[in-house]
Amino acid sequence: MSSANQLACYQSCPAVNNLESYIRWVHRIPMLSADEERELTERFFKTQDLSVAGNLVMAHLRYVVKVARGYKGYGLSQEDLIQEGNMGLMKAVKHFKPGMGTRLVTFAMSWINAAMYEFVIRNWRIVKIATTKAQRKLFFNLRKLSRVILQKEPYISSRELVKKIAKKLDVKQEEVSTMMMRMQSIDLSISTTIDNEAECSGASIPEDRLINKEIDPSILLEQQDWSTVHTTNLYKALAKLDARSRDIVKKRWLAGDEKKTTLQVLADQYGISAERVRQLEKYALSKLRDVMMDSGHPV
């Protein structure tokens, strides 16, 4: 499809008055080939022509709808979620550059999900008590963690279940109990609403289809926390090494491949043989691994 025709499609957006007609409309918008996308991306990068950006946005609106369906179980308006996702898509188009080596849809997914995730955090009523990172982790992990524990211990008492969840997610037991009560109050509506797509595909309830693992907010939050803790423990472990060993590890393993210092350069720096540097490096890494394993975060 030529860019002129794509622009015509963009300008002919109907005044849709319900979600179903909007979804039908976005799925009628032709997708861009790799060459068409590249041509539009290069033109927008050079000219900053908003009509060109509009072409790129329009061709990807269907993906926003698809992602929004994954957040249906949080009880928020699909229209609002799609609107937020569209804003994320626009930001992705603005930051997408020619020669990035990936298609726009791949690049945009993180922006779309980030926009919807922030919308959930800002607006869902349960999150009013989720003011800390630990509480947000509780919000996004409570159902999943409950199922895991109950599968292993089907006869566990409610009190013990709350205690285990609180310990696992580092929150107070009272917060777990409060969150459970609030979440249970909307379980009926979540568990009984079935859309047309679910009926066709055989999916039972929205709760079963909250979101896939690649874009699950709970997974993203868990990864962020893990990265922070892992980095903190790594530098605590480094502090236990002597200055020379610490310097060798940093220059050999923490500087990046392009800046990685050779054994010979370090040998010349410390007035020892390259083989001795290799031995010191091996010992230091072994010690680091032991310290990290003791902290529960292996390197």
Summary of the structure (lengths in Angstrom):
residues: 299
radius of gyration: 25.5
end to end distance: 49.6
largest distance: 76.7
contacts: 820
relative contact order: 0.07
helix: 74%
strand: 0%
